[in-house]
């Protein structure tokens, strides 16, 4: 797609990139320099390994760099989540984008998704490993009931708050 054209959702992977650019532009950032890109990967499509968040953060970083934008890593995380929420149409949380954009080698992140307050905790696995397996079970959040579940959780929170005023989020 061209930066000179209107950014229109086309239901392809480029929408995640278009969404990031769209959200940056909404905040007044000038995105004048583009580039040609060809992305190749061997992760199974829909494997639930945060590939959309990875794509958003990759291009947010490139866009920040080539356009000399004064944005923090946390800003890029927020733009990436907003891209999925506002452009792609998935009302996801921020955990995937946060983990990708804010990770630190040999550390786990303790994150409060409501406030974005976070701390790093050393993570020394020793001889232990984290194993990720492909179950070949495709997962597509945009066309799933994910948004509906989020709405149901919001309604549940409102019911809880009628009896427990201190509860601000699930």
Buried (B, 14 or more C-beta within 10 A) or exposed (E): BEBEEEBEEEEEEBBBBBBBBBBBEEEEBEBEEBEEEEEEEEEBEBBBBBBBBBBBBBBBBBBBEEBEBEBEBBBBBBBBBBBBBBBBBBBBEBBBBBBBBBEEEEEEBEBEEEEEEEEEEEEEEEEEEEEEEEEEEEEEBBEEEBBEEBEEEEEEEEEEEEEEEEEEEE
